Amino acid sequence: SGFSAAGKRGSENNDPFIIRNGKIVTATNNAGGILGGISNGMPIVVRVAIKPTSSIAKSQDTVNLKNMERASLAIKGRHDVCIVPRAVAVVESMMAVTLCDFAMRAGLLPRVIK
């Protein structure tokens, strides 16, 4: 699903339902457990890509807004030494929010919690 699906044809990525060990499952789970925004009963697979840290020690080109001329910006110190610890918390939180949203849309959770 996701990244690998982007480089496939529809015929290569389609994932037919089959019977395996007496249960209805998809042949490959290419969809990562979600089809058309609905869980299809297969394990939900989430893969994440994170952009490189932009605050690096290397001097960067920018624009000085006061005089509208080219300028150079050099960040002193490292503000994002390792983004992984924060990224894990952010990804887990967004997954929880997304799953709650789907549950509310399906009527499994009330839209307003009192």
N, CA, C and O atoms as a GROMACS GRO file, in nm:
protein
  456
    1SER      N    1   0.084  -0.119   0.000
    1SER     CA    2   0.000   0.000   0.000
    1SER      C    3   0.088   0.124   0.000
    1SER      O    4   0.209   0.115   0.018
    2GLY      N    5   0.028   0.237  -0.020
    2GLY     CA    6   0.101   0.363  -0.009
    2GLY      C    7   0.216   0.377  -0.104
    2GLY      O    8   0.196   0.385  -0.225
    3PHE      N    9   0.338   0.380  -0.050
    3PHE     CA   10   0.457   0.407  -0.129
    3PHE      C   11   0.475   0.306  -0.242
    3PHE      O   12   0.504   0.344  -0.355
    4SER      N   13   0.459   0.178  -0.212
    4SER     CA   14   0.479   0.077  -0.316
    4SER      C   15   0.368   0.081  -0.420
    4SER      O   16   0.391   0.051  -0.537
    5ALA      N   17   0.246   0.117  -0.379
    5ALA     CA   18   0.133   0.121  -0.472
    5ALA      C   19   0.150   0.231  -0.576
    5ALA      O   20   0.099   0.220  -0.687
    6ALA      N   21   0.219   0.337  -0.540
    6ALA     CA   22   0.234   0.451  -0.631
    6ALA      C   23   0.304   0.413  -0.760
    6ALA      O   24   0.281   0.476  -0.863
    7GLY      N   25   0.388   0.312  -0.758
    7GLY     CA   26   0.462   0.271  -0.877
    7GLY      C   27   0.402   0.152  -0.949
    7GLY      O   28   0.464   0.097  -1.040
    8LYS      N   29   0.281   0.111  -0.910
    8LYS     CA   30   0.219  -0.007  -0.972
    8LYS      C   31   0.102   0.033  -1.061
    8LYS      O   32   0.047   0.143  -1.049
    9ARG      N   33   0.066  -0.058  -1.150
    9ARG     CA   34  -0.057  -0.045  -1.227
    9ARG      C   35  -0.171  -0.097  -1.139
    9ARG      O   36  -0.148  -0.173  -1.046
   10GLY      N   37  -0.292  -0.055  -1.170
   10GLY     CA   38  -0.408  -0.101  -1.093
   10GLY      C   39  -0.417  -0.252  -1.089
   10GLY      O   40  -0.448  -0.310  -0.985
   11SER      N   41  -0.390  -0.316  -1.203
   11SER     CA   42  -0.398  -0.462  -1.209
   11SER      C   43  -0.294  -0.530  -1.120
   11SER      O   44  -0.314  -0.642  -1.075
   12GLU      N   45  -0.183  -0.461  -1.095
   12GLU     CA   46  -0.078  -0.517  -1.009
   12GLU      C   47  -0.108  -0.495  -0.861
   12GLU      O   48  -0.064  -0.572  -0.775
   13ASN      N   49  -0.184  -0.390  -0.832
   13ASN     CA   50  -0.209  -0.353  -0.693
   13ASN      C   51  -0.342  -0.405  -0.640
   13ASN      O   52  -0.360  -0.417  -0.519
   14ASN      N   53  -0.437  -0.437  -0.730
   14ASN     CA   54  -0.566  -0.487  -0.684
   14ASN      C   55  -0.547  -0.608  -0.596
   14ASN      O   56  -0.455  -0.687  -0.616
   15ASP      N   57  -0.632  -0.621  -0.497
   15ASP     CA   58  -0.615  -0.722  -0.394
   15ASP      C   59  -0.746  -0.798  -0.374
   15ASP      O   60  -0.826  -0.760  -0.289
   16PRO      N   61  -0.768  -0.904  -0.451
   16PRO     CA   62  -0.897  -0.973  -0.443
   16PRO      C   63  -0.918  -1.043  -0.309
   16PRO      O   64  -0.823  -1.087  -0.244
   17PHE      N   65  -1.045  -1.051  -0.270
   17PHE     CA   66  -1.080  -1.128  -0.151
   17PHE      C   67  -1.075  -1.275  -0.186
   17PHE      O   68  -1.120  -1.316  -0.293
   18ILE      N   69  -1.020  -1.355  -0.094
   18ILE     CA   70  -1.010  -1.500  -0.113
   18ILE      C   71  -1.050  -1.568   0.018
   18ILE      O   72  -1.064  -1.502   0.122
   19ILE      N   73  -1.067  -1.698   0.012
   19ILE     CA   74  -1.092  -1.775   0.134
   19ILE      C   75  -0.963  -1.847   0.170
   19ILE      O   76  -0.908  -1.923   0.090
   20ARG      N   77  -0.913  -1.822   0.292
   20ARG     CA   78  -0.790  -1.885   0.340
   20ARG      C   79  -0.819  -1.939   0.480
   20ARG      O   80  -0.857  -1.864   0.570
   21ASN      N   81  -0.800  -2.067   0.497
   21ASN     CA   82  -0.826  -2.132   0.627
   21ASN      C   83  -0.967  -2.103   0.678
   21ASN      O   84  -0.989  -2.082   0.797
   22GLY      N   85  -1.063  -2.102   0.584
   22GLY     CA   86  -1.203  -2.082   0.620
   22GLY      C   87  -1.241  -1.938   0.650
   22GLY      O   88  -1.353  -1.913   0.694
   23LYS      N   89  -1.150  -1.843   0.628
   23LYS     CA   90  -1.179  -1.702   0.654
   23LYS      C   91  -1.164  -1.622   0.526
   23LYS      O   92  -1.081  -1.652   0.441
   24ILE      N   93  -1.246  -1.518   0.514
   24ILE     CA   94  -1.235  -1.428   0.400
   24ILE      C   95  -1.125  -1.327   0.431
   24ILE      O   96  -1.132  -1.254   0.530
   25VAL      N   97  -1.023  -1.324   0.346
   25VAL     CA   98  -0.910  -1.231   0.360
   25VAL      C   99  -0.875  -1.177   0.222
   25VAL      O  100  -0.927  -1.225   0.121
   26THR      N  101  -0.788  -1.078   0.217
   26THR     CA  102  -0.738  -1.033   0.088
   26THR      C  103  -0.612  -1.112   0.056
   26THR      O  104  -0.542  -1.158   0.147
   27ALA      N  105  -0.583  -1.128  -0.071
   27ALA     CA  106  -0.471  -1.212  -0.113
   27ALA      C  107  -0.336  -1.158  -0.066
   27ALA      O  108  -0.249  -1.236  -0.027
   28THR      N  109  -0.318  -1.026  -0.069
   28THR     CA  110  -0.186  -0.970  -0.036
   28THR      C  111  -0.188  -0.858   0.068
   28THR      O  112  -0.083  -0.821   0.119
   29ASN      N  113  -0.304  -0.805   0.101
   29ASN     CA  114  -0.318  -0.687   0.187
   29ASN      C  115  -0.244  -0.568   0.128
   29ASN      O  116  -0.188  -0.486   0.201
   30ASN      N  117  -0.243  -0.558  -0.006
   30ASN     CA  118  -0.180  -0.443  -0.072
   30ASN      C  119  -0.240  -0.311  -0.027
   30ASN      O  120  -0.172  -0.208  -0.029
   31ALA      N  121  -0.367  -0.312   0.015
   31ALA     CA  122  -0.433  -0.188   0.056
   31ALA      C  123  -0.400  -0.150   0.199
   31ALA      O  124  -0.443  -0.044   0.246
   32GLY      N  125  -0.324  -0.231   0.269
   32GLY     CA  126  -0.288  -0.198   0.406
   32GLY      C  127  -0.405  -0.201   0.502
   32GLY      O  128  -0.402  -0.135   0.606
   33GLY      N  129  -0.508  -0.278   0.470
   33GLY     CA  130  -0.623  -0.293   0.559
   33GLY      C  131  -0.732  -0.191   0.539
   33GLY      O  132  -0.835  -0.198   0.606
   34ILE      N  133  -0.714  -0.096   0.448
   34ILE     CA  134  -0.813   0.010   0.424
   34ILE      C  135  -0.847   0.014   0.276
   34ILE      O  136  -0.758   0.028   0.192
   35LEU      N  137  -0.974   0.002   0.244
   35LEU     CA  138  -1.021   0.014   0.105
   35LEU      C  139  -1.127   0.123   0.101
   35LEU      O  140  -1.230   0.112   0.167
   36GLY      N  141  -1.104   0.227   0.025
   36GLY     CA  142  -1.202   0.335   0.015
   36GLY      C  143  -1.233   0.400   0.148
   36GLY      O  144  -1.345   0.446   0.170
   37GLY      N  145  -1.136   0.403   0.238
   37GLY     CA  146  -1.156   0.465   0.368
   37GLY      C  147  -1.223   0.375   0.470
   37GLY      O  148  -1.256   0.419   0.580
   38ILE      N  149  -1.243   0.248   0.436
   38ILE     CA  150  -1.310   0.154   0.526
   38ILE      C  151  -1.218   0.036   0.553
   38ILE      O  152  -1.155  -0.017   0.462
   39SER      N  153  -1.209  -0.004   0.679
   39SER     CA  154  -1.128  -0.121   0.714
   39SER      C  155  -1.187  -0.243   0.646
   39SER      O  156  -1.309  -0.264   0.649
   40ASN      N  157  -1.101  -0.324   0.586
   40ASN     CA  158  -1.150  -0.444   0.517
   40ASN      C  159  -1.130  -0.570   0.599
   40ASN      O  160  -1.146  -0.681   0.547
   41GLY      N  161  -1.094  -0.556   0.726
   41GLY     CA  162  -1.077  -0.672   0.813
   41GLY      C  163  -0.935  -0.725   0.818
   41GLY      O  164  -0.904  -0.809   0.903
   42MET      N  165  -0.850  -0.677   0.731
   42MET     CA  166  -0.710  -0.718   0.732
   42MET      C  167  -0.632  -0.627   0.828
   42MET      O  168  -0.682  -0.521   0.865
   43PRO      N  169  -0.512  -0.667   0.869
   43PRO     CA  170  -0.433  -0.579   0.956
   43PRO      C  171  -0.411  -0.442   0.890
   43PRO      O  172  -0.380  -0.434   0.771
   44ILE      N  173  -0.429  -0.336   0.967
   44ILE     CA  174  -0.406  -0.201   0.916
   44ILE      C  175  -0.256  -0.173   0.924
   44ILE      O  176  -0.196  -0.180   1.031
   45VAL      N  177  -0.198  -0.141   0.809
   45VAL     CA  178  -0.054  -0.118   0.798
   45VAL      C  179  -0.031   0.031   0.774
   45VAL      O  180  -0.092   0.090   0.685
   46VAL      N  181   0.056   0.092   0.853
   46VAL     CA  182   0.086   0.234   0.839
   46VAL      C  183   0.236   0.248   0.816
   46VAL      O  184   0.317   0.196   0.893
   47ARG      N  185   0.272   0.319   0.711
   47ARG     CA  186   0.413   0.351   0.685
   47ARG      C  187   0.424   0.502   0.677
   47ARG      O  188   0.335   0.570   0.625
   48VAL      N  189   0.532   0.555   0.727
   48VAL     CA  190   0.547   0.700   0.738
   48VAL      C  191   0.680   0.743   0.678
   48VAL      O  192   0.781   0.675   0.694
   49ALA      N  193   0.678   0.855   0.610
   49ALA     CA  194   0.802   0.918   0.562
   49ALA      C  195   0.812   1.055   0.629
   49ALA      O  196   0.712   1.126   0.643
   50ILE      N  197   0.931   1.091   0.668
   50ILE     CA  198   0.953   1.219   0.735
   50ILE      C  199   1.059   1.296   0.657
   50ILE      O  200   1.162   1.241   0.620
   51LYS      N  201   1.032   1.423   0.634
   51LYS     CA  202   1.128   1.505   0.559
   51LYS      C  203   1.254   1.527   0.641
   51LYS      O  204   1.251   1.521   0.764
   52PRO      N  205   1.365   1.552   0.575
   52PRO     CA  206   1.489   1.580   0.649
   52PRO      C  207   1.476   1.708   0.730
   52PRO      O  208   1.399   1.798   0.694
   53THR      N  209   1.549   1.716   0.837
   53THR     CA  210   1.550   1.836   0.922
   53THR      C  211   1.602   1.955   0.842
   53THR      O  212   1.706   1.945   0.777
   54SER      N  213   1.530   2.066   0.846
   54SER     CA  214   1.571   2.184   0.768
   54SER      C  215   1.670   2.273   0.841
   54SER      O  216   1.745   2.346   0.778
   55SER      N  217   1.671   2.268   0.974
   55SER     CA  218   1.766   2.352   1.049
   55SER      C  219   1.898   2.278   1.063
   55SER      O  220   1.923   2.205   1.159
   56ILE      N  221   1.983   2.300   0.961
   56ILE     CA  222   2.113   2.234   0.957
   56ILE      C  223   2.224   2.337   0.964
   56ILE      O  224   2.201   2.456   0.944
   57ALA      N  225   2.344   2.292   0.994
   57ALA     CA  226   2.457   2.384   1.010
   57ALA      C  227   2.502   2.445   0.878
   57ALA      O  228   2.564   2.552   0.878
   58LYS      N  229   2.473   2.382   0.766
   58LYS     CA  230   2.514   2.434   0.635
   58LYS      C  231   2.440   2.564   0.604
   58LYS      O  232   2.319   2.573   0.626
   59SER      N  233   2.512   2.662   0.554
   59SER     CA  234   2.453   2.790   0.518
   59SER      C  235   2.349   2.770   0.408
   59SER      O  236   2.371   2.695   0.313
   60GLN      N  237   2.235   2.838   0.421
   60GLN     CA  238   2.124   2.824   0.327
   60GLN      C  239   2.094   2.957   0.258
   60GLN      O  240   2.109   3.064   0.319
   61ASP      N  241   2.054   2.951   0.133
   61ASP     CA  242   2.012   3.072   0.062
   61ASP      C  243   1.872   3.110   0.108
   61ASP      O  244   1.788   3.025   0.134
   62THR      N  245   1.849   3.242   0.118
   62THR     CA  246   1.718   3.293   0.157
   62THR      C  247   1.702   3.433   0.099
   62THR      O  248   1.782   3.474   0.015
   63VAL      N  249   1.601   3.505   0.143
   63VAL     CA  250   1.576   3.642   0.098
   63VAL      C  251   1.562   3.731   0.221
   63VAL      O  252   1.491   3.696   0.315
   64ASN      N  253   1.630   3.845   0.219
   64ASN     CA  254   1.616   3.945   0.324
   64ASN      C  255   1.490   4.025   0.293
   64ASN      O  256   1.485   4.095   0.192
   65LEU      N  257   1.388   4.015   0.377
   65LEU     CA  258   1.260   4.080   0.350
   65LEU      C  259   1.265   4.232   0.363
   65LEU      O  260   1.182   4.301   0.306
   66LYS      N  261   1.363   4.284   0.438
   66LYS     CA  262   1.373   4.429   0.454
   66LYS      C  263   1.417   4.496   0.325
   66LYS      O  264   1.361   4.599   0.286
   67ASN      N  265   1.518   4.439   0.258
   67ASN     CA  266   1.568   4.502   0.136
   67ASN      C  267   1.542   4.419   0.010
   67ASN      O  268   1.586   4.456  -0.099
   68MET      N  269   1.471   4.308   0.025
   68MET     CA  270   1.433   4.221  -0.088
   68MET      C  271   1.554   4.178  -0.170
   68MET      O  272   1.551   4.177  -0.293
   69GLU      N  273   1.661   4.142  -0.100
   69GLU     CA  274   1.782   4.094  -0.167
   69GLU      C  275   1.817   3.954  -0.119
   69GLU      O  276   1.775   3.910  -0.012
   70ARG      N  277   1.896   3.886  -0.202
   70ARG     CA  278   1.944   3.753  -0.162
   70ARG      C  279   2.024   3.765  -0.034
   70ARG      O  280   2.092   3.865  -0.011
   71ALA      N  281   2.013   3.662   0.047
   71ALA     CA  282   2.088   3.661   0.173
   71ALA      C  283   2.126   3.517   0.204
   71ALA      O  284   2.084   3.423   0.136
   72SER      N  285   2.205   3.502   0.307
   72SER     CA  286   2.248   3.370   0.351
   72SER      C  287   2.208   3.355   0.497
   72SER      O  288   2.220   3.449   0.576
   73LEU      N  289   2.162   3.238   0.533
   73LEU     CA  290   2.120   3.211   0.670
   73LEU      C  291   2.198   3.091   0.722
   73LEU      O  292   2.201   2.986   0.658
   74ALA      N  293   2.260   3.108   0.836
   74ALA     CA  294   2.334   2.998   0.899
   74ALA      C  295   2.276   2.975   1.038
   74ALA      O  296   2.276   3.065   1.122
   75ILE      N  297   2.227   2.856   1.062
   75ILE     CA  298   2.170   2.821   1.192
   75ILE      C  299   2.285   2.787   1.286
   75ILE      O  300   2.374   2.708   1.253
   76LYS      N  301   2.282   2.848   1.402
   76LYS     CA  302   2.384   2.819   1.502
   76LYS      C  303   2.326   2.721   1.603
   76LYS      O  304   2.218   2.744   1.658
   77GLY      N  305   2.396   2.612   1.627
   77GLY     CA  306   2.347   2.510   1.720
   77GLY      C  307   2.256   2.411   1.647
   77GLY      O  308   2.216   2.434   1.533
   78ARG      N  309   2.226   2.304   1.715
   78ARG     CA  310   2.136   2.202   1.657
   78ARG      C  311   2.007   2.203   1.737
   78ARG      O  312   2.006   2.175   1.857
   79HIS      N  313   1.898   2.234   1.670
   79HIS     CA  314   1.768   2.238   1.735
   79HIS      C  315   1.693   2.107   1.716
   79HIS      O  316   1.604   2.074   1.794
   80ASP      N  317   1.727   2.034   1.612
   80ASP     CA  318   1.664   1.906   1.582
   80ASP      C  319   1.773   1.800   1.571
   80ASP      O  320   1.795   1.744   1.463
   81VAL      N  321   1.840   1.772   1.680
   81VAL     CA  322   1.950   1.675   1.676
   81VAL      C  323   1.899   1.541   1.625
   81VAL      O  324   1.963   1.480   1.539
   82CYS      N  325   1.786   1.496   1.676
   82CYS     CA  326   1.725   1.371   1.631
   82CYS      C  327   1.574   1.386   1.642
   82CYS      O  328   1.521   1.399   1.752
   83ILE      N  329   1.507   1.383   1.529
   83ILE     CA  330   1.363   1.404   1.528
   83ILE      C  331   1.284   1.278   1.562
   83ILE      O  332   1.164   1.286   1.589
   84VAL      N  333   1.349   1.163   1.562
   84VAL     CA  334   1.279   1.035   1.581
   84VAL      C  335   1.194   1.030   1.708
   84VAL      O  336   1.078   0.989   1.699
   85PRO      N  337   1.246   1.068   1.825
   85PRO     CA  338   1.160   1.058   1.945
   85PRO      C  339   1.030   1.138   1.932
   85PRO      O  340   0.924   1.092   1.975
   86ARG      N  341   1.038   1.257   1.874
   86ARG     CA  342   0.916   1.337   1.855
   86ARG      C  343   0.829   1.279   1.746
   86ARG      O  344   0.706   1.280   1.756
   87ALA      N  345   0.891   1.229   1.641
   87ALA     CA  346   0.815   1.175   1.528
   87ALA      C  347   0.729   1.058   1.570
   87ALA      O  348   0.615   1.046   1.525
   88VAL      N  349   0.780   0.972   1.655
   88VAL     CA  350   0.703   0.857   1.702
   88VAL      C  351   0.577   0.903   1.773
   88VAL      O  352   0.468   0.852   1.745
   89ALA      N  353   0.589   1.000   1.863
   89ALA     CA  354   0.472   1.050   1.936
   89ALA      C  355   0.372   1.117   1.842
   89ALA      O  356   0.251   1.099   1.857
   90VAL      N  357   0.422   1.193   1.745
   90VAL     CA  358   0.333   1.260   1.649
   90VAL      C  359   0.259   1.159   1.563
   90VAL      O  360   0.138   1.171   1.543
   91VAL      N  361   0.330   1.059   1.512
   91VAL     CA  362   0.266   0.958   1.426
   91VAL      C  363   0.163   0.878   1.505
   91VAL      O  364   0.053   0.854   1.456
   92GLU      N  365   0.196   0.836   1.627
   92GLU     CA  366   0.101   0.762   1.709
   92GLU      C  367  -0.023   0.846   1.738
   92GLU      O  368  -0.135   0.796   1.732
   93SER      N  369  -0.003   0.973   1.770
   93SER     CA  370  -0.116   1.062   1.799
   93SER      C  371  -0.205   1.081   1.678
   93SER      O  372  -0.327   1.074   1.689
   94MET      N  373  -0.144   1.104   1.561
   94MET     CA  374  -0.224   1.124   1.440
   94MET      C  375  -0.299   0.997   1.401
   94MET      O  376  -0.412   1.004   1.353
   95MET      N  377  -0.238   0.881   1.423
   95MET     CA  378  -0.307   0.755   1.395
   95MET      C  379  -0.426   0.739   1.488
   95MET      O  380  -0.533   0.696   1.444
   96ALA      N  381  -0.410   0.774   1.616
   96ALA     CA  382  -0.520   0.765   1.712
   96ALA      C  383  -0.634   0.860   1.673
   96ALA      O  384  -0.751   0.821   1.677
   97VAL      N  385  -0.600   0.984   1.635
   97VAL     CA  386  -0.702   1.080   1.593
   97VAL      C  387  -0.775   1.030   1.469
   97VAL      O  388  -0.898   1.038   1.460
   98THR      N  389  -0.700   0.977   1.373
   98THR     CA  390  -0.760   0.926   1.249
   98THR      C  391  -0.852   0.809   1.276
   98THR      O  392  -0.963   0.804   1.222
   99LEU      N  393  -0.810   0.714   1.359
   99LEU     CA  394  -0.896   0.600   1.391
   99LEU      C  395  -1.021   0.643   1.467
   99LEU      O  396  -1.129   0.590   1.443
  100CYS      N  397  -1.007   0.739   1.558
  100CYS     CA  398  -1.125   0.792   1.628
  100CYS      C  399  -1.220   0.860   1.531
  100CYS      O  400  -1.342   0.846   1.543
  101ASP      N  401  -1.166   0.934   1.435
  101ASP     CA  402  -1.248   0.999   1.334
  101ASP      C  403  -1.327   0.895   1.254
  101ASP      O  404  -1.447   0.912   1.232
  102PHE      N  405  -1.260   0.789   1.212
  102PHE     CA  406  -1.330   0.682   1.139
  102PHE      C  407  -1.437   0.618   1.226
  102PHE      O  408  -1.547   0.589   1.178
  103ALA      N  409  -1.408   0.595   1.354
  103ALA     CA  410  -1.505   0.535   1.445
  103ALA      C  411  -1.626   0.626   1.463
  103ALA      O  412  -1.739   0.578   1.468
  104MET      N  413  -1.604   0.758   1.473
  104MET     CA  414  -1.716   0.851   1.484
  104MET      C  415  -1.798   0.854   1.357
  104MET      O  416  -1.921   0.855   1.363
  105ARG      N  417  -1.732   0.854   1.241
  105ARG     CA  418  -1.804   0.853   1.114
  105ARG      C  419  -1.888   0.727   1.098
  105ARG      O  420  -1.995   0.730   1.037
  106ALA      N  421  -1.840   0.616   1.154
  106ALA     CA  422  -1.913   0.490   1.145
  106ALA      C  423  -2.023   0.480   1.251
  106ALA      O  424  -2.098   0.383   1.252
  107GLY      N  425  -2.032   0.579   1.339
  107GLY     CA  426  -2.134   0.577   1.443
  107GLY      C  427  -2.097   0.491   1.562
  107GLY      O  428  -2.182   0.460   1.646
  108LEU      N  429  -1.971   0.450   1.571
  108LEU     CA  430  -1.927   0.366   1.682
  108LEU      C  431  -1.892   0.448   1.806
  108LEU      O  432  -1.892   0.395   1.918
  109LEU      N  433  -1.864   0.575   1.788
  109LEU     CA  434  -1.835   0.667   1.898
  109LEU      C  435  -1.924   0.789   1.882
  109LEU      O  436  -1.952   0.830   1.769
  110PRO      N  437  -1.969   0.850   1.993
  110PRO     CA  438  -2.050   0.972   1.978
  110PRO      C  439  -1.963   1.086   1.926
  110PRO      O  440  -1.845   1.095   1.959
  111ARG      N  441  -2.022   1.173   1.846
  111ARG     CA  442  -1.947   1.287   1.791
  111ARG      C  443  -1.914   1.390   1.899
  111ARG      O  444  -1.814   1.459   1.891
  112VAL      N  445  -2.000   1.399   2.002
  112VAL     CA  446  -1.977   1.493   2.111
  112VAL      C  447  -1.960   1.412   2.238
  112VAL      O  448  -2.048   1.335   2.277
  113ILE      N  449  -1.847   1.429   2.303
  113ILE     CA  450  -1.821   1.359   2.428
  113ILE      C  451  -1.850   1.455   2.542
  113ILE      O  452  -1.791   1.563   2.548
  114LYS      N  453  -1.940   1.416   2.632
  114LYS     CA  454  -1.980   1.506   2.742
  114LYS      C  455  -1.898   1.479   2.865
  114LYS      O  456  -1.918   1.544   2.968
   0.00000   0.00000   0.00000
